[in-house]
Amino acid sequence: NPNRLLGAQHTQELSLANKEGRRFEDVFLSKDGGRTWRRTLRTNAKVFSDPDPACAFGADGTAFLGAVRVVEGKIPQGYTVWRSLDGGSTWEEPVIINESRGFDRAFMVVDRGNTRFHGRLYIHGYALTGDGDSLGRQMEIVTYTSDDDARTFQGPFAIPAGVGGGVVPIKGGVHNGTSALLSDGVLLVSWFNIYFTSKTDSIPQTQRTADEQAGRYQMMVSRSVDGGRTFETPIVVSKGKQGLGGASWMQMFGPGVWVPTLAADNTQSPFRDRVYAAWMEGTSGRKVIRFSTSIDRGKSWSPARTISDNRVFDSGAPDKGGYNFAPNLVVNKDGVIGLFYYAQSPGGLSFWPSLLVSLDGGVTWSSPQHLTANSWVLSRGFEYAEVVRNDDGSNGTAADFVLRLRSFSENTHLCSTGFAADAMGDFHFFTIETHAGRPQIYAVTARVHSPITVHREVEDEIQLDVGTMKYDNIRHVVAVPVTITNVSKRALPLPVRMVFEGEGDGPEEIIVANSDNHRHTGGAWWDFVMASGTSVLLPGQRTPSRILQFQNVSVKRN
């Protein structure tokens, strides 16, 4: 049923008599594509709480809910899984996975494709090993699998999280991200290798490594070709720093800082089995969303680039931005990539729930679309909401946005997002915010009405001619005149699109000032056409000159 959606939230009820309050999972079900919702489960948390919810639909429509099992006053111990045989309307008693072992920030995914692992449920998170509290233990990424709709589980199967493999101490620890499945059942799992020490640690600042002081990270991915039993040598997708130890809470951590996100195109689109990764980082002095693509099924990755909206960072007023955080990637049934994230408003600590869309396999991106009329003031404590879709392959359309906003809960606490695409291609967001004066869950639906675009690279068939550049000392903008000549023996279809890929892993010192799609960072582009309006660029022909403008942000910042 493509109209069936499942959402989960971690709820905390506080009272004056009991500052800890009650903690439990709430599950909400929609049978009409997100227009209306009702709660179908509230977990019993008399003995333990269940943070970090995750949910999924199985291949036969069975619904699953998972949550970290936290015995009151202790660290996470095991993982709790509920299942619903009627698609989320009623729920059976839960099962507990590995009760004796710490297990945290888990995600789940189900293979619903035509593969040899059809129907397999994967749950992966980071496991705590050894003695002591969560800051004194060691960590590794592990995966559990189930082939009987969560009745029984196999595992844990360890992923070699560190570069070169092995368990990594938490001081140089790991944090789990989301996973993705290719069309043939290959599983990809993401995580961060993190190099930092807590501000509460007894290690003097002078004795901490440079990586620890800077809060450096490595964005990692590993593949499994045997259904999650073993994993290939991890691949470093990118590395940078999170800017820990700054003056404000947003500089220090920021919500969602350690949660990378993966999405794979397992549709019939031209980008089938392309894999996408997004995460938040602070190399430039603020929080931005970075993006990388793999065109060889996760074996190698493109250089990371910033795709979140760029505003000039003012080091004298760091709380005013611009920070972008909590990215979540999804590919819909047409191969359209959706990226949900929070973008800081110019006023400071309020944020726009925002959507970026790519129609060409992550090469270019739309301008940010705000999904609500007002920016939201978010809680400093961030929990996770999840939303999943149950798709049956029905037809839909593939950039106009049609949005529906519904408030359907009034007792939620804390804040984060869930993101999914249904069988019709619509994107659904499940998020918690407080702009009405109390925490509420909101469900948002967005529809993209533009078709997929396939670009063919023509670098070897054109000649790029750059004229005399001019520099504006007042605006710190350089103007670059550019023409394109067809040096091939065939006519090239117009427009010829030039794409700015960004500046790699370094700070953002140069931004685009006049792109055709109004972007300032990676993914900004300009179209070159003929003045006559012809549809092709003939061999030997040259396009009219276009002025490309770039702003030196580092000079303006100083």
Helices and strands as residue ranges (DSSP letters): E 5-13, E 22-30, E 38-42, E 48-49, E 54-57, E 63-71, E 76-84, E 95-97, E 102-110, E 121-129, E 138-146, E 154-159, E 168-169, G 170-172, E 174-181, E 187-195, G 205-207, H 210-214, E 216-224, E 235-241, H 249-252, E 261-264, E 275-281, E 288-294, E 305-306, G 318-320, E 324-331, E 337-344, E 351-358, E 369-370, E 386-389, E 401-409, E 417-421, E 427-433, E 440-448, G 459-461, E 462-466, E 470-472, E 477-486, E 492-493, E 496-500, E 510-512, E 524-528, E 536-537, E 546-552, H 553-557
